[in-house]
């Protein structure tokens, strides 16, 4: 029964995302100056491979309601061949964002491959100096055996367990102040085995959150995921009781 619920939930997410996807093609949430009325700092969202901002539709609505951000998006080519090059481009865009907004620090949220790009930027390209918190959702930090199905594709080879890229990310990262929060699930049909959705690194400040029975696309809009991200990047006024949850540093 649990398996059927997971499958049904993922099918519903696929249908919903398919309907939203066209509206996200070529659409970016643009860089905007930080407004004094906004208590949060810039939040950059990174979709997964062949995806767009549509994957974050529910999250964006919730973030706007809770006063997080400004929320901006990072996009990359459908023909991306290398995580490292995407991370280098992310680094350039973040410097532009900081220049435009005047912000010295920001936060990142990545779904699937987007989370791996964010992590590489922080660990290997000096992003730890800019990024306070990285949240990853359905990201194959330990690789995925599903990548073997697409072996001719260079990017897929980087996502295999034990690849050069993942070995590089496992190297020491002493003194990295950036906090990491991962959301993964045993119901994720693309991150296999599911434990590879967690970060296991002795030098990193990590909180791994495992949700039972949630599919790969469904994770991005899962209520607990959205609520916890809003709590991280608030402040959040809880509906009906006036309680305010202050965002983490």
N, C-alpha and C positions, 0 to 999 in steps of 0.2 A: 504493500500500500504506500509506503514512504517513497519507494522508487517511482511509482505512478504519479504521486504528487509532484516529485521533482521534475519528471518528464513533462507533465502538464504545465507546470509553472514556466519551464524553459520554452515550451512551444508558444505559450502566451506572450512571453518576452520577445521571442523572435518575430512574431506577428506584429506586435506593437512597434518594435524597432524598425521593421521593414516599412511600416507606414510613416514613421518619422524620418527615416533615413534621407529621402529626397530633399527634405527641407534643410538638411544639414550639409548638403553637398556645396562645397565652396564657401560655406558660411563660417566666419570666425567671430568669436566674441572679442571685440577690438580692445586695444590698450586705451585706457582712460586715465586721466589724472586722478590721484587719490582725493576724495572729497573729505572735508573736515568732519562731516556728519557721519562718515563711515568709520566705525571703530576698528575694523579689521585691516589687515595689510593685503597686498595683492595675492590672489590665489590663482595659480595656473593649472588648468586641467588638460590632460593629455589622453586622447582616445587611443584605442588599440589599432592594430593593423587593419587597413582597408576600412576604417571606421571614421566617424566624424563627431561633431558636437552633439548629434542626436542621442548618443549613448548617455549623455549627462543631462538630458532634459529634465527629469524629475529632480535630480540633485541641484541643478541651477535654480529651479523654482524655490526649493527649500533654502538654498544659500542666500538668495535675494531676500526671502522673508526674514531670515534670522540676522541679516545685516552683515554678512561676511563679504569679504572681497575689497575692491572690485575683482570680479571673476573674469579672467581672460583665457583664451584657448591657444594651444600649440598644435599645429598640424604638420604632417609630413607626407611625402609622396607615396602614392600607392605602390610605386616601384622601389620602395626603400630596400636596400641591400645590406645595410650595416647599422647596427645599434650605435656604434661609436660615432659615426658621422651624424646621425640624428641627434645624439646628445651634444655634439659640438654646435650644431645649429641651435639647439635649445639654449645653450650657454650664451650665444650671441643675442638671441631674442630676449633673454632675461636681463642682460645688461641694458638693452634698449628700453625694456620695461622699467627698470630701476631709474634710468635717466629721465624718462618721461614723467614718472610718478613721484620721483624724489624718494622712493622707498629704498632702504638699505637691506631689508629682509623681505622674504616672501615665503609662500608655501606651495607645495605641489600635490596634485591628486592625479594618479594615472590608472587607467583601466587596461588590463592585459599587457600588451607590449609597451604601452605608454608608461606603465610603472617601472619597467626595466630600463627604459630610456632615462627616466627621472633618477633612478638609483645610480646609473652609470655616471650621470652628470655630477651627482653629489659626491660619490666616492672617488672618481677618477679624474674629474676635470675641475676640481676646486669649488664645486657647488655648495660644499658644506659651509662656506663663508657667506652664502646668500640665503640658504634655505633653512627655515626653522623646523618644519615638519614635512615629511613625505608620506602620503597615504597611497597604498597600492591596493587595487581590487582585481582579483583574479589574475595575478601576475605570476608567470612561471619562473620564480627566483631560482629554483633548482633545475630549471629546464622542464621539458615535457617529452614523453616518448612519442606523442602525436607528431612531433617535428620530423620524425623519421619517415613519415608518409610523404614529406615534401623535400626529400634530400637534395634534388637538383637545385633548389633555391638557396642562394647563399645565406639569406636571413634565417631560413629554417635551420640551417646547420649551426647557427649561433644559439639556437634555442634547444639544442639537444643537451641532455644531461651530460656534464663533464666537458662541454665545449670550451674552447680557448677563452671566449668571452666570459662565461660563468666562472671559470677558474680564476680569471683576472678579478672578478668581483669578490671572490673568496679570499683574496690577498689581505694582509693586515691593513687596517684603517685606523691607526691609533689617533686618539684625540678628536675623532669626528663628533661634533656636537649635535648634529642633525638627528631628530627623532624620527623613527619609522613606525608606521602602523600598517599592518597587512590584514586584508580580509580575504579569506579563502574558504572553500567548501569541498566536502567530499562528494558533492553533486556536480562539481565542475567537470564537464565532459571534455574540455580542452587542456586543462592542466592535470597531467597524469604522470606519476601518482599525485594525489591531492596534497600530500605533505610538501610538495615542491612549491606550493603557493605561499609558503612561509619563508621568512628570512632567518637563517641560522648562521650568525656571525658573532664571534666573541667580542668584537670591538664596537659593535653598533648597539645603540639604544633602541630596542625593538619591542613592540607589543604585537603579537600575532593573535588575531581574532579568527576563530574557525566557526563557520555557520553550517549546520547540518542541512543537507538536501537542497542546495541552491545551485542552479545552473550558471554557466559562464556569463551569459548576458543578463540574467535575472539578478546577479550579484550587484550590478551597477545601480539598480533601482530598488534594491531590497531596503525595507523600512529601517532595519537596524543599522545598515551601512550608512544610509542617508542621515539618520538621526545622530549617529556618532560623529560623522564628519562635521555636521552643523555644530555639535557640542565642542568639537576641537577648534573650529574657526569662527565661533560666534562673535560677540556675545549673543546668547539665545534667550529670548523671553519665552518661558514655558507658557503655552496657551492656558488661560483660565486661572492660573494661580499667581501670576506676577513674578515668579521666581526667575532670576537671571543666572545663567551659567556663564562664567567668564572664560574666554578662550585661553588655551595654553600658551606659554611663552614660545 
